[in-house]
Amino acid sequence: MYTERTSRLAGAVIWTGDGTGRVLPDGCMDLLWNDGRLLVAGPDTRAYVAGGLPSTWAGVRFYPGTAPAFLGVPAHELRDRRVELADLWPTPEVRRLRSRVEKAPDPATALEEIALERAAPPDPVLHALVTALEAGRPVAGTADELGLGARQLHRRSLAAFGYGPKTLARILRLRRALALAGAGVPFAETAVRSGFADQAHLARDVKELAGVPLGRLLAVG
């Protein structure tokens, strides 16, 4: 069973689950706890389908673009990957944090406290970029408003999100569409309101990013 709550860390979400199911791209990165291990989920460009038997998982899902400053690693190095935190941080430090989470009454809250202690202040430019793209603003116009050239925007996006701004915009557009379709909005209207050319365009993006047709995705959800 999956549950989540708003974190005390700005824009983040704290969640628990059994580690099964289909995880869709969302522009985010996660700090994870499972069976005595601390891991990091990098930014996904396609659905991640968890395998294996159900087990207890807890995580902090960082607001898009904020996890790299916490981790000290550019997001593109972790794109479409799940890695041990010990591969990124010194082993003694990870061992200490692992012991801390193991002893905590609630691993999810312990992860949140670690994130709160180490998180850097959000970059206002990156936050403005995410806000604009979430609202469906065009990439080029947003870059102009932020005073960023195309190359500079792409370079900063790779480090912060793991991919370029057009991929981020595409992923956020999919999230808008899923929210509308999940609320019962007809697929054709969902496509128009989300910024797709038409329903066929929406269907292609869902299949490519989520791995299954929209109707099946909503039925499973």
Contacts in CASP RR format, 6 or more apart in sequence:
PFRMAT RR
TARGET T0000
AUTHOR 0000-0000-0000
METHOD contacts of the structure
MODEL  1
MYTERTSRLAGAVIWTGDGTGRVLPDGCMDLLWNDGRLLVAGPDTRAYVA
GGLPSTWAGVRFYPGTAPAFLGVPAHELRDRRVELADLWPTPEVRRLRSR
VEKAPDPATALEEIALERAAPPDPVLHALVTALEAGRPVAGTADELGLGA
RQLHRRSLAAFGYGPKTLARILRLRRALALAGAGVPFAETAVRSGFADQA
HLARDVKELAGVPLGRLLAVG
1 17 0 8 1.000
1 18 0 8 1.000
2 15 0 8 1.000
2 16 0 8 1.000
2 17 0 8 1.000
2 18 0 8 1.000
3 15 0 8 1.000
3 16 0 8 1.000
3 17 0 8 1.000
4 13 0 8 1.000
4 14 0 8 1.000
4 15 0 8 1.000
4 16 0 8 1.000
4 61 0 8 1.000
5 13 0 8 1.000
5 14 0 8 1.000
5 15 0 8 1.000
6 12 0 8 1.000
6 13 0 8 1.000
6 14 0 8 1.000
7 13 0 8 1.000
7 14 0 8 1.000
7 60 0 8 1.000
7 112 0 8 1.000
7 115 0 8 1.000
8 112 0 8 1.000
8 116 0 8 1.000
9 60 0 8 1.000
9 62 0 8 1.000
9 112 0 8 1.000
9 115 0 8 1.000
9 116 0 8 1.000
9 119 0 8 1.000
10 63 0 8 1.000
10 122 0 8 1.000
11 62 0 8 1.000
11 63 0 8 1.000
11 66 0 8 1.000
12 60 0 8 1.000
12 61 0 8 1.000
12 62 0 8 1.000
12 63 0 8 1.000
12 66 0 8 1.000
12 112 0 8 1.000
12 115 0 8 1.000
13 60 0 8 1.000
13 61 0 8 1.000
14 58 0 8 1.000
14 59 0 8 1.000
14 60 0 8 1.000
14 61 0 8 1.000
14 108 0 8 1.000
14 109 0 8 1.000
14 111 0 8 1.000
14 112 0 8 1.000
15 58 0 8 1.000
15 59 0 8 1.000
15 61 0 8 1.000
15 108 0 8 1.000
16 56 0 8 1.000
16 57 0 8 1.000
16 58 0 8 1.000
16 59 0 8 1.000
16 108 0 8 1.000
17 56 0 8 1.000
17 57 0 8 1.000
17 58 0 8 1.000
18 54 0 8 1.000
18 55 0 8 1.000
18 56 0 8 1.000
18 57 0 8 1.000
19 34 0 8 1.000
19 50 0 8 1.000
19 54 0 8 1.000
19 55 0 8 1.000
19 57 0 8 1.000
20 50 0 8 1.000
20 51 0 8 1.000
20 52 0 8 1.000
20 54 0 8 1.000
21 49 0 8 1.000
21 50 0 8 1.000
21 51 0 8 1.000
22 47 0 8 1.000
22 48 0 8 1.000
22 49 0 8 1.000
22 50 0 8 1.000
22 210 0 8 1.000
22 211 0 8 1.000
22 212 0 8 1.000
22 217 0 8 1.000
22 220 0 8 1.000
23 41 0 8 1.000
23 44 0 8 1.000
23 47 0 8 1.000
23 48 0 8 1.000
23 49 0 8 1.000
23 50 0 8 1.000
24 44 0 8 1.000
24 47 0 8 1.000
24 174 0 8 1.000
24 175 0 8 1.000
24 178 0 8 1.000
24 209 0 8 1.000
24 210 0 8 1.000
25 43 0 8 1.000
25 44 0 8 1.000
25 45 0 8 1.000
25 46 0 8 1.000
25 47 0 8 1.000
25 171 0 8 1.000
25 174 0 8 1.000
25 209 0 8 1.000
26 44 0 8 1.000
26 61 0 8 1.000
26 64 0 8 1.000
26 171 0 8 1.000
26 175 0 8 1.000
27 43 0 8 1.000
27 44 0 8 1.000
27 64 0 8 1.000
27 65 0 8 1.000
27 161 0 8 1.000
27 168 0 8 1.000
27 171 0 8 1.000
27 172 0 8 1.000
28 43 0 8 1.000
28 61 0 8 1.000
28 62 0 8 1.000
28 63 0 8 1.000
28 64 0 8 1.000
28 67 0 8 1.000
29 40 0 8 1.000
29 41 0 8 1.000
29 42 0 8 1.000
29 43 0 8 1.000
29 61 0 8 1.000
29 62 0 8 1.000
29 65 0 8 1.000
29 67 0 8 1.000
29 68 0 8 1.000
29 71 0 8 1.000
29 75 0 8 1.000
29 78 0 8 1.000
30 40 0 8 1.000
30 41 0 8 1.000
30 42 0 8 1.000
30 59 0 8 1.000
30 60 0 8 1.000
30 61 0 8 1.000
30 62 0 8 1.000
30 67 0 8 1.000
31 38 0 8 1.000
31 39 0 8 1.000
31 40 0 8 1.000
31 59 0 8 1.000
31 60 0 8 1.000
31 62 0 8 1.000
31 67 0 8 1.000
31 70 0 8 1.000
31 85 0 8 1.000
31 111 0 8 1.000
31 114 0 8 1.000
31 115 0 8 1.000
32 38 0 8 1.000
32 39 0 8 1.000
32 40 0 8 1.000
32 41 0 8 1.000
32 57 0 8 1.000
32 58 0 8 1.000
32 59 0 8 1.000
32 82 0 8 1.000
33 39 0 8 1.000
33 57 0 8 1.000
33 58 0 8 1.000
33 59 0 8 1.000
33 101 0 8 1.000
33 107 0 8 1.000
33 108 0 8 1.000
33 110 0 8 1.000
33 111 0 8 1.000
34 55 0 8 1.000
34 56 0 8 1.000
34 57 0 8 1.000
34 58 0 8 1.000
35 55 0 8 1.000
35 56 0 8 1.000
36 98 0 8 1.000
36 101 0 8 1.000
36 102 0 8 1.000
37 84 0 8 1.000
37 98 0 8 1.000
38 84 0 8 1.000
38 85 0 8 1.000
38 86 0 8 1.000
38 94 0 8 1.000
38 97 0 8 1.000
38 98 0 8 1.000
38 101 0 8 1.000
39 82 0 8 1.000
39 83 0 8 1.000
39 84 0 8 1.000
39 85 0 8 1.000
40 67 0 8 1.000
40 71 0 8 1.000
40 78 0 8 1.000
40 82 0 8 1.000
40 83 0 8 1.000
40 84 0 8 1.000
40 85 0 8 1.000
40 88 0 8 1.000
41 48 0 8 1.000
41 82 0 8 1.000
42 67 0 8 1.000
42 75 0 8 1.000
42 78 0 8 1.000
42 79 0 8 1.000
42 80 0 8 1.000
42 81 0 8 1.000
42 82 0 8 1.000
42 83 0 8 1.000
42 162 0 8 1.000
43 75 0 8 1.000
43 78 0 8 1.000
43 79 0 8 1.000
43 80 0 8 1.000
43 161 0 8 1.000
43 162 0 8 1.000
43 163 0 8 1.000
44 79 0 8 1.000
44 80 0 8 1.000
45 79 0 8 1.000
45 80 0 8 1.000
45 163 0 8 1.000
45 167 0 8 1.000
45 171 0 8 1.000
45 209 0 8 1.000
46 80 0 8 1.000
46 208 0 8 1.000
46 209 0 8 1.000
46 210 0 8 1.000
46 211 0 8 1.000
47 209 0 8 1.000
47 210 0 8 1.000
47 211 0 8 1.000
47 212 0 8 1.000
48 80 0 8 1.000
48 82 0 8 1.000
56 107 0 8 1.000
58 107 0 8 1.000
58 108 0 8 1.000
58 111 0 8 1.000
59 108 0 8 1.000
59 111 0 8 1.000
60 108 0 8 1.000
60 111 0 8 1.000
60 112 0 8 1.000
60 115 0 8 1.000
62 70 0 8 1.000
62 115 0 8 1.000
62 119 0 8 1.000
63 122 0 8 1.000
63 127 0 8 1.000
63 130 0 8 1.000
64 126 0 8 1.000
64 130 0 8 1.000
64 160 0 8 1.000
64 161 0 8 1.000
64 168 0 8 1.000
65 75 0 8 1.000
65 123 0 8 1.000
65 126 0 8 1.000
65 130 0 8 1.000
65 160 0 8 1.000
65 161 0 8 1.000
66 119 0 8 1.000
66 120 0 8 1.000
66 122 0 8 1.000
66 123 0 8 1.000
66 126 0 8 1.000
67 75 0 8 1.000
68 74 0 8 1.000
68 75 0 8 1.000
68 159 0 8 1.000
68 160 0 8 1.000
69 119 0 8 1.000
69 120 0 8 1.000
69 123 0 8 1.000
70 115 0 8 1.000
70 118 0 8 1.000
70 119 0 8 1.000
70 120 0 8 1.000
71 78 0 8 1.000
71 88 0 8 1.000
71 89 0 8 1.000
72 88 0 8 1.000
73 88 0 8 1.000
74 158 0 8 1.000
74 159 0 8 1.000
74 162 0 8 1.000
75 158 0 8 1.000
75 159 0 8 1.000
75 160 0 8 1.000
75 161 0 8 1.000
75 162 0 8 1.000
76 158 0 8 1.000
76 159 0 8 1.000
76 162 0 8 1.000
76 163 0 8 1.000
78 162 0 8 1.000
79 162 0 8 1.000
79 163 0 8 1.000
84 94 0 8 1.000
85 94 0 8 1.000
85 97 0 8 1.000
86 94 0 8 1.000
86 95 0 8 1.000
97 114 0 8 1.000
100 110 0 8 1.000
100 114 0 8 1.000
101 107 0 8 1.000
101 110 0 8 1.000
101 111 0 8 1.000
101 114 0 8 1.000
104 110 0 8 1.000
123 160 0 8 1.000
125 146 0 8 1.000
125 148 0 8 1.000
125 156 0 8 1.000
126 156 0 8 1.000
126 160 0 8 1.000
128 146 0 8 1.000
129 142 0 8 1.000
129 146 0 8 1.000
129 153 0 8 1.000
129 157 0 8 1.000
129 165 0 8 1.000
130 168 0 8 1.000
130 172 0 8 1.000
132 142 0 8 1.000
132 145 0 8 1.000
133 139 0 8 1.000
133 142 0 8 1.000
133 165 0 8 1.000
133 168 0 8 1.000
133 169 0 8 1.000
133 172 0 8 1.000
134 172 0 8 1.000
134 175 0 8 1.000
134 176 0 8 1.000
136 169 0 8 1.000
136 172 0 8 1.000
136 173 0 8 1.000
136 176 0 8 1.000
136 195 0 8 1.000
139 153 0 8 1.000
139 165 0 8 1.000
139 166 0 8 1.000
139 169 0 8 1.000
140 150 0 8 1.000
142 165 0 8 1.000
143 149 0 8 1.000
143 150 0 8 1.000
143 153 0 8 1.000
143 165 0 8 1.000
146 153 0 8 1.000
148 156 0 8 1.000
153 165 0 8 1.000
154 164 0 8 1.000
154 165 0 8 1.000
157 163 0 8 1.000
157 164 0 8 1.000
157 165 0 8 1.000
157 168 0 8 1.000
158 164 0 8 1.000
161 167 0 8 1.000
161 168 0 8 1.000
170 205 0 8 1.000
170 209 0 8 1.000
171 209 0 8 1.000
173 194 0 8 1.000
173 195 0 8 1.000
173 196 0 8 1.000
173 205 0 8 1.000
174 194 0 8 1.000
174 205 0 8 1.000
174 206 0 8 1.000
174 209 0 8 1.000
174 210 0 8 1.000
176 193 0 8 1.000
176 194 0 8 1.000
176 195 0 8 1.000
177 190 0 8 1.000
177 191 0 8 1.000
177 194 0 8 1.000
177 196 0 8 1.000
177 202 0 8 1.000
177 205 0 8 1.000
177 206 0 8 1.000
178 217 0 8 1.000
178 218 0 8 1.000
180 189 0 8 1.000
180 190 0 8 1.000
180 193 0 8 1.000
180 194 0 8 1.000
181 187 0 8 1.000
181 190 0 8 1.000
181 214 0 8 1.000
181 218 0 8 1.000
182 218 0 8 1.000
185 193 0 8 1.000
187 199 0 8 1.000
187 202 0 8 1.000
187 203 0 8 1.000
187 214 0 8 1.000
188 198 0 8 1.000
188 199 0 8 1.000
190 199 0 8 1.000
190 202 0 8 1.000
191 197 0 8 1.000
191 198 0 8 1.000
191 199 0 8 1.000
191 201 0 8 1.000
191 202 0 8 1.000
192 198 0 8 1.000
194 202 0 8 1.000
196 202 0 8 1.000
196 205 0 8 1.000
202 214 0 8 1.000
203 213 0 8 1.000
203 214 0 8 1.000
206 212 0 8 1.000
206 213 0 8 1.000
206 214 0 8 1.000
206 217 0 8 1.000
207 213 0 8 1.000
210 217 0 8 1.000
212 220 0 8 1.000
END
